[in-house]
Amino acid sequence: MKEVIAAENIKLKVEASDWKDSMVKSGQLLIDSGYITKDYIDLTIQCVLDNGPYIVIAPGLALSHSRPDVSVKKTGLSLITLKKPVCFNCDNDPVDIVLTLAATDDTAHLEKLQGMAEFISEEENIEFIRSASSPEEVAKAINEFEPEE
């Protein structure tokens, strides 16, 4: 089984005051589990400030990330769902699922990203994440997901 995401890096029904806070809370899971330092979260927020809300990749879903950096100790992914959606000021607002991707180099994250992309490309899986009651069930569903050929 491929590990796309660890249950310890998933938190459901999180309170966030705005888009920056949602990115901090998603990134904090990766700090707590030893994947990144706080500097990486600052980089992800700076990316949005510099380039706009391009990270909102689907209705209601943001993929917070930055370039590989010394602040990334291990390649990984985190996921939070929000109690109340936040706005990034873009067409796909409001956002209630925030993923954070951290990569140690330009290729290490591709397998995790592909696994997550395949999972979230199916609308019913997004709804499953929104209604899930435990991080473990979300991690299991994502990690065991096999796209149809």
KEVODREN-489098 format. One line per field, with one value per residue (C-alpha): residue number from 1; z, y, x. Coordinates in steps of 0.001 Angstrom, whole numbers. Each point is the difference from the previous one (the first is absolute). Layout:
num	(NUM:...)
zz	(Z:...)
yy	(Y:...)
xx	(X:...)
// end
This chain:
num	(1:2:3:4:5:6:7:8:9:10:11:12:13:14:15:16:17:18:19:20:21:22:23:24:25:26:27:28:29:30:31:32:33:34:35:36:37:38:39:40:41:42:43:44:45:46:47:48:49:50:51:52:53:54:55:56:57:58:59:60:61:62:63:64:65:66:67:68:69:70:71:72:73:74:75:76:77:78:79:80:81:82:83:84:85:86:87:88:89:90:91:92:93:94:95:96:97:98:99:100:101:102:103:104:105:106:107:108:109:110:111:112:113:114:115:116:117:118:119:120:121:122:123:124:125:126:127:128:129:130:131:132:133:134:135:136:137:138:139:140:141:142:143:144:145:146:147:148:149)
zz	(0:-893:2713:-1482:3381:3660:2316:2372:-2794:-313:2193:-491:770:746:919:-2246:6:-3617:-2890:1629:3239:-1929:-1620:3393:1572:-2882:71:3786:-336:-2029:2621:2800:-1799:-887:-3756:-145:2025:419:-2734:-2587:984:-416:-3512:-953:1126:-1831:-3205:198:834:-2981:-2557:1069:1034:-2696:2693:37:-2542:129:1478:3772:-101:474:-450:2051:-1070:-798:-1767:1620:2804:2934:2258:-1308:1948:-1603:-2990:1177:-260:2538:-259:2054:-408:1304:2264:-1909:-3535:-671:-3102:-1997:-2279:-3074:-2175:2002:3333:2665:1030:2640:-735:264:-948:627:-2121:1056:-2194:597:-3733:-3404:-379:3462:369:-3384:1117:3024:-2090:-2699:2569:1559:-3409:-1098:3225:-57:-3721:877:1431:2343:1652:703:1575:2004:1392:923:1886:1553:3758:578:-1432:-98:-2352:-2321:-62:-646:-2865:-1665:514:-1222:-2935:-3383:-3032:-2552:-3102)
yy	(0:3424:2600:3206:1537:-957:182:2205:2611:233:2123:432:2918:2498:3619:2506:3762:590:-1549:687:-1618:-3044:-397:362:-2631:-2441:557:-323:-3704:-474:1920:-2139:-3236:1131:572:3770:3047:3111:1703:-2214:1278:3566:-934:-1476:3159:2183:-1981:971:3623:161:-2031:186:-2876:-2426:-2688:-311:-2822:-1067:1336:28:-1489:1667:-1637:2051:-488:1641:-971:-2610:1736:-638:445:-3350:-2948:-2723:-81:-123:1103:1274:531:1979:568:3269:501:3190:512:2870:2145:342:2571:-2228:-1804:-3251:1627:-761:-2538:-2660:-2518:1118:-2302:879:-1634:141:-1419:-465:175:420:-3631:-1603:1199:-1093:-3399:1450:2830:-2389:-2250:2950:1461:-3309:-206:3565:-76:-1978:2271:-2684:-228:3745:-418:-2961:2189:2739:-2414:-2239:-411:-1170:750:-3741:-705:2820:-1226:-3586:1047:2120:-2505:-3000:1810:-1627:1987:-1895:-823)
xx	(0:1327:-126:-1328:-861:397:-3035:2042:111:-3798:-2276:-3739:-2341:2765:-771:1798:-522:1099:1974:3383:-1141:-1259:3442:1728:-2279:529:3760:143:-859:3208:2002:-1459:915:3534:-368:631:1003:-2155:2051:-1702:-3465:1265:1206:-3404:-1798:2527:-697:-3677:822:2400:-1991:-3641:-2285:1207:173:-3816:31:-3657:-3235:489:3509:3397:3418:2431:3625:3300:3202:2248:1882:2336:-3054:-1321:1444:-2163:-2341:-3578:-3588:-2520:-3745:-2478:-3705:-1403:-3031:-758:1370:2417:434:3192:-1695:-239:-2548:218:-923:-972:2665:-664:2789:3627:2856:3647:2688:3642:2758:3716:808:-1643:-1105:-414:-3577:-1343:-1281:-1830:-1404:-1184:-1660:-1811:-948:-1509:-2013:-1343:-753:-3133:-2715:-1359:3442:-25:-3444:1348:2822:-2506:-2251:2695:13:3586:3452:692:-2922:1118:3619:-1128:-2296:2702:2834:-2022:-1614:585:-1128:-2016:1989)
// end
